[in-house]
Amino acid sequence: MQRTLIIFKPDCLQRRLVGSILQRCEAKGLRIVALKLIRVDRAMAERHYAEHQGKPFFEGLIAFITSAPVIVGVLEGNEAIAVLRNLLGATNGVVAAPGTIRGDFSISKQNNLVHGSDSPESAARELALWFRPEELVDYTIAGEEWVSAGS
């Protein structure tokens, strides 16, 4: 099983799309391991987006993620990182395929609703940044063998 970070960004909460998007993740077979509603401060935003420091869009990223509450979470499942990235679609909602979250709900590159880790290395760094180990809940779901058996 693999874990990935998901951030429901300010636009997602403001548009009341969290439930619809989370439902898609669960329907695909990803399990919720942690969720919390927070206000991101500048220091946390800078740590999260550290690889973009010095780029022309950096300040815009910081201003956006700190503009309103977000929900951060951890999802778990077989190939969870790739599964979530495929559900999300291309970063730019304008070119994201119909049927993906961004393809169905976004027409922006910045206001693209959700962040998902892009690699196992990013997931490990991001999970450690946003969650303490005791905040992650291990459990099983009845009938789970019908979702990911044979993977």
Secondary structure as UniProt FT lines:
FT   STRAND          2..8
FT   HELIX           10..14
FT   TURN            15..16
FT   HELIX           18..28
FT   STRAND          31..38
FT   HELIX           42..48
FT   HELIX           50..52
FT   TURN            53..54
FT   TURN            56..57
FT   HELIX           58..65
FT   STRAND          70..77
FT   TURN            78..79
FT   HELIX           80..88
FT   TURN            93..95
FT   TURN            98..99
FT   HELIX           101..105
FT   STRAND          114..116
FT   HELIX           120..130
FT   HELIX           133..135
FT   TURN            142..144
FT   HELIX           145..148
FT   TURN            149..150
//
